[in-house]
Amino acid sequence: MLQVIRKDERESIENLIRRFNRKVQQSGVLAIAKKKQFFEKALGKREQREIAIRKRIHKEDKIKKMYFSK
């Protein structure tokens, strides 16, 4: 995805860069690039589901510890 930002007449360079960075973040280009940075072997549907379950359980445990540790 190509991000095009045009500078307004009286816009400062700092504002232009800030606007560009925000647009790139919202488009998700960086997230996709970071994900594709390293090769990952294709997983089967069952393996993906098991990983998702493990992640969800880990996240729930983490949230419980955060709220109930006090």
Secondary structure, DSSP 8 states (H G I E B T S, - for coil): --------TT--HHHHHHHHHHHHHHHTHHHHHHHTSS------HHHHHHHHHHHHHHHHHHHHHHHH--
